Amino acid sequence: MRAPAQGHEAHCVPREHFQGPVVDTKALARALREGWIAGAGIDVYEREPPEPGEELLSLPNAVLSPHISWYSEESAWDIRVKIVEDIRRFCEGKPPRFLVNPEVLQRRGT
């Protein structure tokens, strides 16, 4: 993120993963329509699926995809490999690389 200074334009490319109604889509549509932000990519919506009349669907500076757009044969294989590698690491007494709840390791005594 770059904050505006001395007449320069602000640039922000937030990248985050959310579920559910995190972004106010009406406010986002307005920001896109009025040029407050240049563009947005969305794969999670306030309502799933989005209503056919949802303004974001008609904006040229909004890229919209279903939440499953990450899926490909390669990505599915990659996930399986990572799971097996983490199970192996755990069995060897090493912490998993992709652990989302590290507090469980403290209960295990590692």
Secondary structure, DSSP 4 states (H G I P E B T S, - for coil): -B---TTPPPB--------SS-S-HHHHHHHHHTTSSS-EEES--SSSSPPTT-GGGG-TTEEE--GGGG--HHHHHHHHHHHHHHHHHHHTTPPPTT-S-THHHHHHT-
